[in-house]
Amino acid sequence: MRRNGVFLALPTILWLVIFFVLPLAVVLVFSFMSRGRGGVAIMPFTLEHYQRAFGVFFIILQRSIGLAALTTIVCLIVGYPLAFFISTRRRRIVRQITLFLVILPFWTNFLIRTYAWRILLGEEGTINGVLLSLGLISEALPLLNTQLAVLIGLVYGFLPFMALPIYASVERFNFRYVDAAHDLGANDVRTFLRVVLPLTLPGVLAGCALVFIPSVGAFVTPDLLGGTKGLMIGNLINKQFGGSGNMPLGSALSIVMMAVVMISLLVYVFANRREAAA
Amino acid sequence: MSVSSELLINEGSMRRNRAVRRFGQIGLWLNPVFAYFFLWAPIVILVLFSFNDSRSVASFTGFTLKWYNNILNNVMGAERAFSTEIMLNAFRNSLFVGTVATAIATALGAMIALALARGNFPGKKLIDGLLFLPVVIPEITQAISLAIFFKVAFDWIATISGERIFPGFHTIIMAHVTFNISFVAIVVRARLADMDPQLEEAANDLGANPWRTFWRITFPLVLPGVVSGALLAFTLSLDDFVITFFTSGVGTSTLPVFVYGLLKLTVTPEVNAISTIMMVLSTLLIGISLVLQARSASRV
């Protein structure tokens, strides 16, 4: 068994090399090739697609990162107190129920959860219907197919990814430290900033990474809720694989997106390490 | 500084402290109210309007089951033709892909988890990275990389053998196995980490050969982890849209790909009804699988 370890690992390694590493390598090569007829990649090599990614398409890259950052911040603002609320319930059963109520909606397919917001945000949707009948507005607000709709959809899609890791670290937090800080003369704000926040920071960092990364690469949410105004880099990549597509450009955009993800992962690992050392 | 002014400062800071605490307490109550409302309102609205008497989603006018009836009679509202047959077929496709992909991914994932936990060979760090990456890279990147890869590979095979392979079940299954391996490996490794290696050493000391030790000791002990990993893989496979969308061929749509086609259109009560049915089914399915998982974990 001990000696055979390599042979046991080999089939899986082979599979991942063929179906994961090799395809990414093909994408990397494609991203430097020219566009041929039908959007396929042909020789010669060129930097044209990267120039476009940071040129005409830079605004969409910027929007994607901006929306992902905003999603992370909103999830943190909503998720942090929520995690605190759940883990400070005295009775075990109440803790379990409040936690379960956060998880349960996520047993439904992501597409359907996103679609539900189309019902709410549409021009003849529920929110406009309620506001009109209450007389608060005189004509329907444009809610769907905006960046706001994408932001709402992303927060809705990824909120548990923020709340659950924070919940895990609040669960481990010993509330006697708060009493100790108070006894030593610290006020509430100081206690929070110097004691509570640092000790729950690992959960916050993990939550931020878990929300930011899939938000940058979101495709379904902006596709169903964003229209043309809320177009993100994931949709732009998707478009390069349709009829009038451009596979090399799509590849270059994917590589850029992966670079963004890798950089944010490095930031996470670095912050986590500093946190662990402190 | 005189004594009285010091007291004054103290009183001021105490008042401020009380205000902060009050504000914090209100916030700590308001936040969950808002959060739970935010999490549940879309779901409640979706279910509610699948029973609404009118086609509107702006106001509820009365209870009806006619949209559910429409689905059974292949009516999708507006002008779109819809077939329950196609939907059921897509669901069968989902189950088929999910089952095959889960079987392969579970075997491959459990094998590498065992190798990493018990084996001793160079390059383990590298393999860790290889297993970690598919979990973190965006779905769309993985999807288009597989789409391009299959296209290039099939073009190449066509020029060599003259035979053209088209994307279909095989491509979807290969893609699903690829993203599932890591999740299975993570779950099985967690189980192996909890296991006492002394049990295996004891079996060895008692004269069992490595093969016997594996089947009599290691395998029964990791089995709950393998079952959890398989259930997770199956769930992820049934749920996946983005990667399937890019790797499926004509006539091999899975349920999420089919549903996406419906959801892209305008909001209709029939789509709401289908969404409600799917929501209930997936919730039941995951609930049952979690109960089974908890049972198989507690048995050992």
HADDOCK unambig.tbl for C-alpha pairs under 7 A between the chains (distance, minus, plus):
assign (segid A and resid 1 and name CA) (segid B and resid 119 and name CA) 6.89 0.50 0.50
assign (segid A and resid 1 and name CA) (segid B and resid 210 and name CA) 6.33 0.50 0.50
assign (segid A and resid 2 and name CA) (segid B and resid 118 and name CA) 6.15 0.50 0.50
assign (segid A and resid 2 and name CA) (segid B and resid 119 and name CA) 4.56 0.50 0.50
assign (segid A and resid 2 and name CA) (segid B and resid 120 and name CA) 6.15 0.50 0.50
assign (segid A and resid 3 and name CA) (segid B and resid 119 and name CA) 6.55 0.50 0.50
assign (segid A and resid 3 and name CA) (segid B and resid 120 and name CA) 6.92 0.50 0.50
assign (segid A and resid 4 and name CA) (segid B and resid 119 and name CA) 7.00 0.50 0.50
assign (segid A and resid 5 and name CA) (segid B and resid 115 and name CA) 4.63 0.50 0.50
assign (segid A and resid 5 and name CA) (segid B and resid 119 and name CA) 4.13 0.50 0.50
assign (segid A and resid 5 and name CA) (segid B and resid 120 and name CA) 6.36 0.50 0.50
assign (segid A and resid 6 and name CA) (segid B and resid 115 and name CA) 6.75 0.50 0.50
assign (segid A and resid 6 and name CA) (segid B and resid 121 and name CA) 6.53 0.50 0.50
assign (segid A and resid 8 and name CA) (segid B and resid 111 and name CA) 5.75 0.50 0.50
assign (segid A and resid 8 and name CA) (segid B and resid 112 and name CA) 6.42 0.50 0.50
assign (segid A and resid 8 and name CA) (segid B and resid 115 and name CA) 5.73 0.50 0.50
assign (segid A and resid 9 and name CA) (segid B and resid 111 and name CA) 6.17 0.50 0.50
assign (segid A and resid 9 and name CA) (segid B and resid 112 and name CA) 4.58 0.50 0.50
assign (segid A and resid 9 and name CA) (segid B and resid 115 and name CA) 5.53 0.50 0.50
assign (segid A and resid 12 and name CA) (segid B and resid 108 and name CA) 5.26 0.50 0.50
assign (segid A and resid 12 and name CA) (segid B and resid 112 and name CA) 6.34 0.50 0.50
assign (segid A and resid 16 and name CA) (segid B and resid 178 and name CA) 6.58 0.50 0.50
assign (segid A and resid 19 and name CA) (segid B and resid 178 and name CA) 6.49 0.50 0.50
assign (segid A and resid 20 and name CA) (segid B and resid 178 and name CA) 6.97 0.50 0.50
assign (segid A and resid 23 and name CA) (segid B and resid 145 and name CA) 5.00 0.50 0.50
assign (segid A and resid 23 and name CA) (segid B and resid 146 and name CA) 5.72 0.50 0.50
assign (segid A and resid 23 and name CA) (segid B and resid 149 and name CA) 5.04 0.50 0.50
assign (segid A and resid 24 and name CA) (segid B and resid 145 and name CA) 5.62 0.50 0.50
assign (segid A and resid 26 and name CA) (segid B and resid 149 and name CA) 6.62 0.50 0.50
assign (segid A and resid 27 and name CA) (segid B and resid 145 and name CA) 5.83 0.50 0.50
assign (segid A and resid 78 and name CA) (segid B and resid 31 and name CA) 6.68 0.50 0.50
assign (segid A and resid 78 and name CA) (segid B and resid 35 and name CA) 6.66 0.50 0.50
assign (segid A and resid 81 and name CA) (segid B and resid 28 and name CA) 6.08 0.50 0.50
assign (segid A and resid 81 and name CA) (segid B and resid 31 and name CA) 6.61 0.50 0.50
assign (segid A and resid 82 and name CA) (segid B and resid 31 and name CA) 6.55 0.50 0.50
assign (segid A and resid 82 and name CA) (segid B and resid 32 and name CA) 5.39 0.50 0.50
assign (segid A and resid 85 and name CA) (segid B and resid 28 and name CA) 6.67 0.50 0.50
assign (segid A and resid 85 and name CA) (segid B and resid 32 and name CA) 6.98 0.50 0.50
assign (segid A and resid 107 and name CA) (segid B and resid 282 and name CA) 6.47 0.50 0.50
assign (segid A and resid 107 and name CA) (segid B and resid 283 and name CA) 5.40 0.50 0.50
assign (segid A and resid 107 and name CA) (segid B and resid 286 and name CA) 6.80 0.50 0.50
assign (segid A and resid 108 and name CA) (segid B and resid 279 and name CA) 5.21 0.50 0.50
assign (segid A and resid 108 and name CA) (segid B and resid 282 and name CA) 6.01 0.50 0.50
assign (segid A and resid 108 and name CA) (segid B and resid 283 and name CA) 6.36 0.50 0.50
assign (segid A and resid 109 and name CA) (segid B and resid 239 and name CA) 6.03 0.50 0.50
assign (segid A and resid 111 and name CA) (segid B and resid 260 and name CA) 6.84 0.50 0.50
assign (segid A and resid 112 and name CA) (segid B and resid 275 and name CA) 6.15 0.50 0.50
assign (segid A and resid 115 and name CA) (segid B and resid 263 and name CA) 6.43 0.50 0.50
assign (segid A and resid 116 and name CA) (segid B and resid 42 and name CA) 5.39 0.50 0.50
assign (segid A and resid 116 and name CA) (segid B and resid 43 and name CA) 6.64 0.50 0.50
assign (segid A and resid 116 and name CA) (segid B and resid 46 and name CA) 5.77 0.50 0.50
assign (segid A and resid 117 and name CA) (segid B and resid 42 and name CA) 6.21 0.50 0.50
assign (segid A and resid 119 and name CA) (segid B and resid 57 and name CA) 6.55 0.50 0.50
assign (segid A and resid 119 and name CA) (segid B and resid 267 and name CA) 6.54 0.50 0.50
assign (segid A and resid 120 and name CA) (segid B and resid 42 and name CA) 6.98 0.50 0.50
assign (segid A and resid 124 and name CA) (segid B and resid 58 and name CA) 6.08 0.50 0.50
assign (segid A and resid 125 and name CA) (segid B and resid 57 and name CA) 5.52 0.50 0.50
assign (segid A and resid 125 and name CA) (segid B and resid 58 and name CA) 5.07 0.50 0.50
assign (segid A and resid 126 and name CA) (segid B and resid 57 and name CA) 5.62 0.50 0.50
assign (segid A and resid 126 and name CA) (segid B and resid 58 and name CA) 4.22 0.50 0.50
assign (segid A and resid 126 and name CA) (segid B and resid 59 and name CA) 6.84 0.50 0.50
assign (segid A and resid 129 and name CA) (segid B and resid 58 and name CA) 4.34 0.50 0.50
assign (segid A and resid 129 and name CA) (segid B and resid 59 and name CA) 6.49 0.50 0.50
assign (segid A and resid 130 and name CA) (segid B and resid 58 and name CA) 6.80 0.50 0.50
assign (segid A and resid 156 and name CA) (segid B and resid 39 and name CA) 6.92 0.50 0.50
assign (segid A and resid 187 and name CA) (segid B and resid 17 and name CA) 6.45 0.50 0.50
assign (segid A and resid 188 and name CA) (segid B and resid 17 and name CA) 6.66 0.50 0.50
assign (segid A and resid 188 and name CA) (segid B and resid 21 and name CA) 6.87 0.50 0.50
assign (segid A and resid 214 and name CA) (segid B and resid 138 and name CA) 5.91 0.50 0.50
assign (segid A and resid 217 and name CA) (segid B and resid 138 and name CA) 5.25 0.50 0.50
assign (segid A and resid 217 and name CA) (segid B and resid 140 and name CA) 6.66 0.50 0.50
assign (segid A and resid 224 and name CA) (segid B and resid 264 and name CA) 6.50 0.50 0.50
assign (segid A and resid 234 and name CA) (segid B and resid 140 and name CA) 6.54 0.50 0.50
assign (segid A and resid 254 and name CA) (segid B and resid 141 and name CA) 5.72 0.50 0.50
assign (segid A and resid 258 and name CA) (segid B and resid 137 and name CA) 6.82 0.50 0.50
